[in-house]
Amino acid sequence: MISPDNSTVVTSQIGSISAWRLSNGKRVFSVEEHSVTAAPICVLEKNNTVLLATIIKQNVKLFNLQTGHLFQELHDEKLQKHNAMSSPLFVCSLEDHSVLYAGRDNLSSAGWIRAAHLDTGEVVERLQFNSNNLVHFIAVTDPDKLLLVLSEGAQDRRKGSAVQTNFFKLELWDITEKILFRKLADLPDKVRCYALSSDKCKALTLGNSRFLANANVFRAEVKMFDLKSGDIIQRMLTYPSTIHLMEFIDSNHVITASRDKIVRVWDLERNVTSPSEVSEEEAELEIVDLNGCHAICWEKNGIRLVNLQAGRVIQFRNGLQPQIAFVNDSEVILASSGKLHRFDINQRQRILQFDGDVYHAGLTNSIFVYKQIQLIALSCDQRSLCVFDISSGRRIAQLRCEQVRR
């Protein structure tokens, strides 16, 4: 968080909040707070004084950003001590007279946005939303407009996937009338990243990401929203590694952080293409697991094993929701249509087929390798586990139980 004059940056971590002078890198002041999560922060200007706003336990506190002195403190009973300690809170400023903050009720789990008026000290509720929505970001874009970034329920686990992914929805609310003004993105858009420009006039989303195995790159849909006019610019971005964070630099440049630990700067005019230029023949893939330099990818009619270093691809077609488990760097177990096979991925050939049948409906994570010598698989009756010797393919045991939890 940077001050309006770009002279000071504020950081928040578990246990403390610090203000740093950018010119010399020295810490101006710090505020100690005891919490299991980092305290929410925002910077605002009131009567020509730059303030740092934060929430500590049941209090909204404002500090003079130049001196570190406590400027004002407002109490809110809605911020229960245990709630403030365990639930993430988000805070932003409404012009120069109020601080908005979002949280969840600890008992009903309903979400709310409240406003603390700095002149009167009054605290009022501005919005409520159902318990299925989780707030990830709030920002005031106009005196009466609020940008909300939400997700529904817990992390989204797609069918057949071994990883969890949060997809976001972006909504613009009229906080005076308490109504939804415009929906920018919904869960079917599969938005993974978002950004808001410093002038709060534009929002950017990255969604519908696909892995193109033939080119060993990702391609995603980038949408830029003009929050005032409602105009939308849609482009496609191609990038080498999963993007998990993006921020605006200016109206035409963004910075991203990726899984490969590289920070990249993008020119939105030069580095993106029109959706009409993308070939319809490019198959959509979903990375469901990683093992060393290999990525396991679901596709419409099978599964692919991609060597991310060498760029080589092994494709297993047909079968019923096939699954792969690694024995070592060169061998894998393939489960498909109730049959188990051991493959050499370097030689690209099958080594053997295991004895007997296992559950054929392709449940996620229904096979796993134990100490590189045994394979555990869910049996046909779903009430026992079959144990196989990996070297010979023989079934050596069957573990029975009342019910197998998946």
C-alpha positions as CSV (number, residue, x, y, z in Angstrom):
1,M,0.0,0.0,0.0
2,I,1.6,3.3,-1.2
3,S,0.8,6.8,0.1
4,P,-0.8,9.3,-2.4
5,D,2.5,11.2,-2.8
6,N,4.4,8.0,-3.4
7,S,6.8,8.7,-0.5
8,T,5.8,6.0,1.9
9,V,4.8,2.3,1.6
10,V,2.8,0.4,4.2
11,T,3.2,-3.3,4.8
12,S,1.1,-5.7,7.0
13,Q,2.2,-9.0,8.2
14,I,1.2,-11.3,11.1
15,G,2.0,-9.4,14.3
16,S,2.8,-5.9,13.0
17,I,2.1,-3.1,10.5
18,S,5.0,-1.0,9.3
19,A,5.4,2.2,7.3
20,W,8.6,2.6,5.2
21,R,10.2,5.7,3.6
22,L,10.8,4.9,0.0
23,S,13.6,7.5,-0.4
24,N,16.0,5.8,2.1
25,G,14.3,2.4,2.9
26,K,14.0,3.3,6.6
27,R,11.0,2.3,8.7
28,V,9.1,5.4,9.8
29,F,7.0,3.6,12.5
30,S,5.4,0.2,13.3
31,V,2.3,-0.9,15.1
32,E,2.3,-4.2,17.0
33,E,-0.9,-6.3,16.8
34,H,-1.5,-9.9,17.9
35,S,-3.5,-11.8,15.3
36,V,-3.4,-15.1,13.4
37,T,-3.8,-13.1,10.1
38,A,-2.2,-10.0,8.7
39,A,-4.3,-6.9,9.6
40,P,-6.2,-5.2,6.8
41,I,-4.8,-1.7,5.8
42,C,-5.7,1.2,3.6
43,V,-4.4,4.7,3.1
44,L,-6.6,7.8,2.9
45,E,-6.3,11.6,3.1
46,K,-8.4,13.7,5.5
47,N,-8.0,17.5,6.0
48,N,-4.6,17.4,4.2
49,T,-3.4,14.7,6.6
50,V,-2.5,11.2,5.2
51,L,-3.8,8.5,7.4
52,L,-3.3,4.8,7.7
53,A,-6.5,2.9,8.6
54,T,-6.5,-0.6,10.0
55,I,-8.6,-2.9,12.2
56,I,-7.2,-4.3,15.4
57,K,-9.6,-6.5,17.4
58,Q,-12.8,-4.6,17.8
59,N,-11.5,-1.2,16.8
60,V,-11.0,0.8,13.6
61,K,-7.7,2.7,14.2
62,L,-6.3,5.5,12.1
63,F,-2.6,6.6,12.4
64,N,-0.9,9.7,11.1
65,L,1.3,8.2,8.3
66,Q,4.0,10.8,8.8
67,T,4.4,10.6,12.6
68,G,2.9,7.2,13.5
69,H,0.7,8.9,16.2
70,L,-2.8,7.5,16.7
71,F,-5.2,9.9,15.0
72,Q,-8.6,8.4,15.8
73,E,-10.1,5.2,17.1
74,L,-13.6,3.9,16.6
75,H,-15.2,0.9,18.4
76,D,-17.5,-1.6,16.7
77,E,-19.1,-4.4,18.6
78,K,-19.8,-6.3,15.4
79,L,-16.1,-7.0,15.3
80,Q,-16.2,-9.7,17.8
81,K,-12.8,-10.4,19.3
82,H,-12.7,-14.0,18.1
83,N,-14.1,-13.1,14.7
84,A,-11.5,-10.4,14.1
85,M,-8.8,-12.8,15.1
86,S,-9.9,-15.7,12.8
87,S,-11.8,-14.3,9.8
88,P,-10.1,-12.2,7.1
89,L,-11.2,-8.6,7.0
90,F,-10.9,-6.1,4.1
91,V,-10.8,-2.3,4.4
92,C,-11.0,0.7,2.1
93,S,-11.8,4.4,2.3
94,L,-15.0,6.2,1.1
95,E,-13.7,9.6,0.1
96,D,-12.3,11.3,3.2
97,H,-15.1,10.8,5.7
98,S,-15.6,7.0,6.1
99,V,-13.7,3.8,6.3
100,L,-15.5,0.7,4.8
101,Y,-14.7,-2.8,5.9
102,A,-16.0,-6.2,5.0
103,G,-16.1,-9.3,7.2
104,R,-18.3,-12.3,8.2
105,D,-20.5,-12.9,11.2
106,N,-19.0,-15.7,13.3
107,L,-22.3,-17.3,14.1
108,S,-24.4,-17.0,11.0
109,S,-21.4,-16.8,8.6
110,A,-23.3,-14.0,6.7
111,G,-21.1,-11.5,5.1
112,W,-21.4,-7.7,5.7
113,I,-19.9,-4.4,4.8
114,R,-19.9,-1.6,7.4
115,A,-18.9,2.0,7.4
116,A,-17.2,3.9,10.2
117,H,-17.9,7.7,9.8
118,L,-14.8,9.6,10.8
119,D,-16.6,12.9,11.7
120,T,-19.5,11.5,13.8
121,G,-17.9,8.2,15.0
122,E,-21.1,6.4,13.8
123,V,-20.8,2.9,12.5
124,V,-23.5,1.6,10.1
125,E,-24.1,-1.4,8.0
126,R,-24.0,-0.7,4.2
127,L,-24.4,-4.1,2.6
128,Q,-25.2,-7.7,3.5
129,F,-24.6,-10.9,1.4
130,N,-25.3,-14.5,1.9
131,S,-23.1,-16.9,3.8
132,N,-22.1,-18.8,0.6
133,N,-20.1,-15.7,-0.6
134,L,-16.5,-15.1,0.6
135,V,-15.1,-11.5,0.1
136,H,-11.6,-11.3,-1.3
137,F,-11.3,-7.6,-2.2
138,I,-13.3,-4.3,-1.9
139,A,-12.7,-0.9,-3.4
140,V,-14.7,2.3,-3.8
141,T,-14.6,3.3,-7.5
142,D,-17.1,6.2,-7.3
143,P,-18.7,8.0,-4.3
144,D,-21.6,5.6,-4.5
145,K,-20.0,2.5,-6.3
146,L,-18.2,-0.4,-4.7
147,L,-16.2,-3.1,-6.5
148,L,-16.6,-6.5,-4.8
149,V,-14.5,-9.5,-5.6
150,L,-16.2,-12.7,-4.3
151,S,-16.0,-16.5,-4.5
152,E,-18.7,-18.9,-3.6
153,G,-18.3,-21.4,-0.8
154,A,-15.0,-23.3,-0.3
155,Q,-12.4,-23.6,-2.9
156,D,-13.8,-25.0,-6.1
157,R,-12.9,-28.6,-6.8
158,R,-13.8,-29.4,-10.4
159,K,-14.9,-33.0,-11.3
160,G,-11.9,-35.1,-12.0
161,S,-9.4,-32.6,-10.6
162,A,-6.8,-33.3,-8.0
163,V,-6.2,-29.6,-7.3
164,Q,-8.4,-26.9,-5.8
165,T,-8.9,-23.6,-7.6
166,N,-10.6,-20.4,-6.5
167,F,-12.7,-18.8,-9.2
168,F,-13.7,-15.2,-8.6
169,K,-16.8,-13.2,-9.5
170,L,-16.6,-9.4,-9.7
171,E,-19.6,-7.2,-9.0
172,L,-20.1,-3.4,-9.0
173,W,-22.6,-2.4,-6.3
174,D,-24.4,0.9,-5.6
175,I,-23.8,1.3,-1.9
176,T,-26.3,4.1,-1.5
177,E,-29.2,2.2,-3.0
178,K,-27.8,-1.2,-1.8
179,I,-28.3,-2.8,-5.2
180,L,-26.2,-4.7,-7.7
181,F,-25.3,-2.2,-10.3
182,R,-23.3,-4.4,-12.8
183,K,-21.9,-7.9,-12.8
184,L,-18.5,-7.9,-14.4
185,A,-17.5,-11.5,-14.1
186,D,-19.2,-14.7,-12.9
187,L,-17.9,-18.1,-11.9
188,P,-18.4,-19.7,-15.4
189,D,-15.7,-17.1,-16.6
190,K,-13.2,-19.0,-14.4
191,V,-11.4,-15.8,-13.3
192,R,-8.2,-16.6,-11.5
193,C,-6.7,-13.1,-11.2
194,Y,-7.9,-9.6,-11.1
195,A,-6.6,-6.0,-10.8
196,L,-7.9,-2.5,-10.3
197,S,-6.1,0.5,-11.8
198,S,-4.7,3.2,-9.5
199,D,-7.3,5.7,-10.6
200,K,-10.0,3.1,-9.9
201,C,-11.5,3.5,-13.4
202,K,-10.5,0.2,-14.9
203,A,-10.7,-3.4,-13.7
204,L,-8.8,-6.3,-15.4
205,T,-9.5,-10.1,-15.2
206,L,-7.6,-13.2,-16.3
207,G,-9.9,-16.2,-16.9
208,N,-10.7,-19.3,-18.9
209,S,-7.0,-20.4,-18.8
210,R,-6.0,-23.3,-20.9
211,F,-2.7,-25.2,-21.3
212,L,-1.7,-25.8,-24.9
213,A,0.5,-28.9,-24.7
214,N,1.7,-28.7,-28.3
215,A,3.2,-25.2,-27.7
216,N,4.0,-25.8,-24.0
217,V,2.3,-22.5,-23.0
218,F,-0.9,-21.2,-21.3
219,R,-3.5,-19.1,-23.0
220,A,-6.1,-17.1,-21.1
221,E,-8.9,-14.6,-21.7
222,V,-8.1,-11.0,-20.6
223,K,-10.9,-8.6,-20.1
224,M,-10.5,-4.9,-19.3
225,F,-13.6,-3.2,-17.9
226,D,-14.2,0.6,-18.0
227,L,-16.0,1.0,-14.7
228,K,-17.5,4.4,-15.7
229,S,-18.7,3.7,-19.3
230,G,-19.2,0.0,-19.0
231,D,-17.1,-0.7,-22.1
232,I,-15.2,-4.1,-22.2
233,I,-12.1,-4.9,-24.2
234,Q,-11.5,-8.6,-24.6
235,R,-8.1,-10.1,-25.6
236,M,-6.1,-13.4,-25.4
237,L,-2.8,-13.6,-23.5
238,T,-0.2,-16.3,-24.0
239,Y,2.2,-17.0,-21.2
240,P,4.7,-19.7,-20.1
241,S,3.7,-20.4,-16.5
242,T,0.6,-20.2,-14.3
243,I,-0.1,-16.6,-13.3
244,H,-1.3,-16.2,-9.7
245,L,-1.1,-12.4,-9.3
246,M,-1.5,-9.3,-11.6
247,E,-1.5,-5.6,-11.0
248,F,-1.8,-2.5,-13.1
249,I,1.3,-0.3,-13.8
250,D,-0.7,2.1,-16.0
251,S,-3.7,1.9,-18.3
252,N,-1.7,-0.2,-20.8
253,H,0.8,-2.1,-18.8
254,V,0.4,-4.8,-16.1
255,I,2.8,-6.8,-14.0
256,T,2.3,-10.5,-13.2
257,A,3.8,-13.0,-10.8
258,S,3.9,-16.6,-12.0
259,R,4.5,-20.1,-10.6
260,D,8.0,-20.1,-12.2
261,K,8.9,-17.3,-9.7
262,I,9.4,-14.8,-12.5
263,V,7.8,-11.3,-12.5
264,R,6.8,-10.1,-16.0
265,V,5.7,-6.8,-17.4
266,W,3.1,-6.9,-20.2
267,D,2.1,-4.4,-22.8
268,L,-1.6,-5.0,-23.3
269,E,-1.5,-3.7,-26.9
270,R,1.6,-5.7,-28.0
271,N,1.4,-8.9,-25.9
272,V,-2.3,-9.8,-26.5
273,T,-4.2,-11.1,-29.4
274,S,-7.9,-11.0,-30.5
275,P,-10.0,-14.0,-29.6
276,S,-10.8,-14.4,-33.3
277,E,-7.1,-15.1,-34.0
278,V,-7.1,-18.2,-31.8
279,S,-7.5,-21.5,-33.5
280,E,-10.6,-23.4,-32.6
281,E,-8.7,-26.7,-32.9
282,E,-6.6,-26.0,-29.8
283,A,-7.7,-28.6,-27.2
284,E,-8.5,-27.4,-23.7
285,L,-6.5,-29.0,-21.0
286,E,-6.6,-28.9,-17.2
287,I,-3.5,-29.5,-15.2
288,V,-4.6,-31.7,-12.3
289,D,-1.2,-32.7,-10.7
290,L,2.5,-32.1,-11.0
291,N,5.3,-34.6,-10.4
292,G,8.8,-33.2,-10.8
293,C,9.0,-31.8,-14.3
294,H,5.9,-33.7,-15.4
295,A,2.4,-32.2,-15.5
296,I,-0.7,-34.5,-15.6
297,C,-3.4,-32.9,-17.8
298,W,-7.0,-33.8,-18.3
299,E,-8.5,-33.3,-21.7
300,K,-11.9,-34.1,-23.3
301,N,-11.1,-37.7,-24.4
302,G,-8.2,-38.8,-22.3
303,I,-5.2,-37.7,-20.3
304,R,-1.8,-36.2,-21.2
305,L,1.6,-36.4,-19.5
306,V,3.7,-33.4,-20.3
307,N,7.4,-33.1,-19.7
308,L,7.7,-29.4,-18.9
309,Q,11.4,-29.3,-19.4
310,A,11.8,-31.2,-22.6
311,G,8.4,-30.3,-24.1
312,R,7.5,-33.9,-24.8
313,V,3.9,-35.1,-24.6
314,I,2.5,-38.6,-24.0
315,Q,-1.2,-38.9,-24.6
316,F,-3.5,-41.6,-23.4
317,R,-6.7,-41.7,-25.3
318,N,-10.2,-43.2,-24.7
319,G,-10.9,-45.1,-21.5
320,L,-13.2,-44.0,-18.7
321,Q,-11.7,-41.0,-16.8
322,P,-8.1,-42.4,-16.8
323,Q,-5.8,-41.7,-13.9
324,I,-2.0,-41.7,-13.6
325,A,0.2,-42.4,-10.5
326,F,4.0,-42.1,-10.7
327,V,6.1,-45.0,-9.5
328,N,9.4,-43.1,-10.3
329,D,10.7,-40.7,-12.9
330,S,10.4,-43.2,-15.7
331,E,7.4,-45.4,-14.8
332,V,3.7,-44.7,-14.2
333,I,0.6,-46.6,-13.4
334,L,-2.4,-46.0,-15.6
335,A,-5.9,-46.8,-14.3
336,S,-8.7,-46.8,-16.9
337,S,-12.0,-48.7,-17.3
338,G,-11.3,-50.9,-14.3
339,K,-7.9,-52.1,-15.6
340,L,-4.4,-51.2,-14.3
341,H,-1.3,-50.9,-16.5
342,R,2.4,-50.1,-15.8
343,F,4.1,-48.0,-18.4
344,D,7.7,-46.9,-19.2
345,I,7.3,-43.3,-20.2
346,N,10.8,-43.0,-21.6
347,Q,10.4,-46.0,-23.9
348,R,6.7,-45.2,-24.5
349,Q,5.5,-48.8,-24.0
350,R,3.5,-50.9,-21.6
351,I,5.4,-53.1,-19.3
352,L,2.6,-55.2,-17.8
353,Q,-1.1,-55.4,-16.9
354,F,-2.1,-56.0,-13.3
355,D,-4.2,-59.0,-12.2
356,G,-7.9,-58.5,-11.7
357,D,-10.3,-55.6,-12.0
358,V,-10.7,-52.5,-9.9
359,Y,-13.4,-49.8,-9.6
360,H,-14.1,-48.7,-13.2
361,A,-15.8,-45.3,-12.8
362,G,-12.7,-43.3,-12.6
363,L,-12.9,-41.7,-9.2
364,T,-10.4,-39.0,-8.4
365,N,-7.4,-40.3,-6.4
366,S,-8.6,-43.9,-6.3
367,I,-5.1,-45.3,-6.8
368,F,-1.8,-44.4,-5.2
369,V,1.7,-45.9,-5.0
370,Y,3.2,-47.0,-1.6
371,K,7.0,-46.9,-1.2
372,Q,7.5,-47.6,-5.0
373,I,6.8,-51.3,-4.4
374,Q,3.0,-51.6,-3.9
375,L,0.0,-50.1,-5.6
376,I,-3.2,-49.5,-3.6
377,A,-6.5,-49.3,-5.6
378,L,-10.2,-49.0,-4.8
379,S,-11.9,-52.3,-5.5
380,C,-15.0,-53.0,-7.6
381,D,-17.3,-53.2,-4.5
382,Q,-16.1,-49.8,-3.2
383,R,-15.8,-51.4,0.3
384,S,-12.2,-52.7,0.1
385,L,-8.8,-51.7,-1.2
386,C,-6.7,-54.0,-3.4
387,V,-3.0,-54.2,-2.8
388,F,-0.7,-55.1,-5.8
389,D,2.9,-55.9,-6.2
390,I,4.2,-53.3,-8.7
391,S,7.1,-55.4,-10.1
392,S,4.9,-58.5,-11.0
393,G,1.5,-57.0,-11.2
394,R,0.1,-59.7,-8.8
395,R,-2.6,-58.8,-6.3
396,I,-1.2,-59.7,-2.9
397,A,-3.9,-58.5,-0.4
398,Q,-7.3,-57.0,-0.1
399,L,-8.1,-54.7,2.8
400,R,-11.8,-54.7,3.8
401,C,-13.6,-52.0,5.6
402,E,-17.2,-50.8,6.2
403,Q,-17.0,-47.9,3.8
404,V,-14.3,-46.3,1.8
405,R,-14.5,-42.5,2.1
406,R,-13.6,-40.5,-1.0
